[in-house]
């Protein structure tokens, strides 16, 4: 029983982080944080992007939870569940880095999935990058990917409604 509660907290935090990532991507990165996120949507040949600063923010969240849960830092005021929240945030960050930066943007390895969920993730994120600028867009999550056909239909709707500018390569399809 001692293992189940921390495990539950860690797993719940991991899944909650997809919602946090979706909301921060849609409303922060494509909102007031666009100055950091813009270079992620534009072609460049740099190793690092300003957008990578959001990863530092995620790491700070995890480290803060580790500190809050640590008796070495907060003494008797430490809140032990915070440690497991920190582990969940860390686990999400690792998966995000491997999936988004590694698989989708191929920053660490080269592999193009031919089928399955990995292919769906890549397709959904490519459709996210189909818009020019911060307005409109689809697929703001990082680990949960929507159906590509529905995402294309939504991009088409946004283009027709004037809510988003869609790149030509996708504009013809969408």
N, C-alpha and C positions, 0 to 999 in steps of 0.2 A: 504493500500500500504506500510506503514511503516513496517509491519510485513513480507511481502512477500520477500523483498530483503534479510534480515537476514536469513529467513527460507531457501531461495534458496542457499545462501552461505553455510549454515550449511549442507544441504543435498548434495550439490555438493562436499563439502569437505569430507563428509562421504564416498561417492562413489569413490572419488579420492584416498582415503586412502587404498582402496583395491588394487589399482595399486601400490601405494607406498609400501604396505606390500608385494605384490608379488615380486616387483623388489628388495626390501631389503632382502627378504628371499632367493631369487635365487642368487643374486650377492654379498650380504654382509654376510648373515648368512652361506651360503654354499660357501663363498669365504674367504676373509680375516678375517671375524668375526666367523669363524668355532670354534675357541678356546672357545668362549662363547656358541655357539649353539650345540656343539658336545654332551654334556651330555643330551640334550633333545632327542637325537637319540639313546642313550644307556640306558639299564636297570639300575635302581638305586632305592634306598628306601629313598631318601632324600625328605624333604618337599619342599625345594627350589632348583632351578637349576641355574647355571650361565646364562643360556638362559633367565631367568627372568630379567636380566639386560636390555634386549631389551625393555621390558615394561617400565623400568625407562626412557629409551631414548624417547619412545613415550610420556610418561607423561611430560617430559621436553619440547618436541615440543608443546604440548598443553598449558602448563603453559607459555611458551615463547609467544605464540599468545595472551593469556589472558593479559599478561603484556604489549605487544605492543599495544593492543587495549585499554588499561586503561589510562584515563587522570590522575589518581592518581599516576601512575608510570611515564608516559611519558609527562604529562602535555598537552600542546597544540600540541605537536608533535605526540600524540597518533593517531593511525590509526584504527578507530572503526570497520571496517570489520574483523580485526584480531581477535576480540573477538569471532565472529561467526565461524571463521575458527577454533579457539581453541575449541569451543563447538562441532564442527563436528569431530575433532580429538578425543576429549573425548568420544563422542558417539560411534565412531568406536572402541576405546579401550575397552569400556564396552562390546560391542557386541563380540569383539574378545575374551575377557576374558571368557565370558559366553559360547561361541561356542567352541573355541579351548581348553581352559584349563578345562572348565566345562563339556561340552558335549563330545568332542572327547577324551580327556585324563582323564576325570572323576576325576579331582582333587578336585571338590567342591560338586558334587552330583553324584549319580549313576542312570543312565537311558540310556538304549540302545534302540534307535529308531528302530522300526520294518519296517517302510515304510516312504515314502515321502522324502522331501528335507533334513531333519535332517539325515536320514539314508545315503543319498548320500554324505553329508558332512563327515560323519564318514568314509565311505568307501574310499573316495578320500584321506583323510588324512592318513588312514592306508596304502594306496598304496604309499603315499609320504614316509612313514617310512619303506617301503619294501626294500629300498637300504641300503647297508652297506657303510659308508663313505660319503663324501660330493659330490662325482662325480655323474653325472646323476641325475635321479629322475624325478618325475612328481608332479603336483598339488602343486604349491608353493603359491597359494592364501590361504586365510583363511576363507572367507565368501562365495566366489563363487567357486563352486565345479564342476569339469568336469565330464563327463560321465565315470563311472567306467570301462566299457568295452573298451573305447578308451584309458584310462589310463593304463589298463593292457596290451593292444597291444603295447603302447609306451614303457612300461617297458620291454616287451619281445624283442622289437627291440633294445633297449639299451643294454640288456644283450647279445644278439647275436652279436652286433657290438663291444662289449667290452667296452662300454662307462660307464657302471654301474655294480656293483656287487649287485645282487638281493638275498635277503634272501631265504633260501630253501623253506619255507612255501609258498612263493609267486612265487618263481622261477619255481616250477612245474606247476603252473597255468599260469604264464606269459610266 
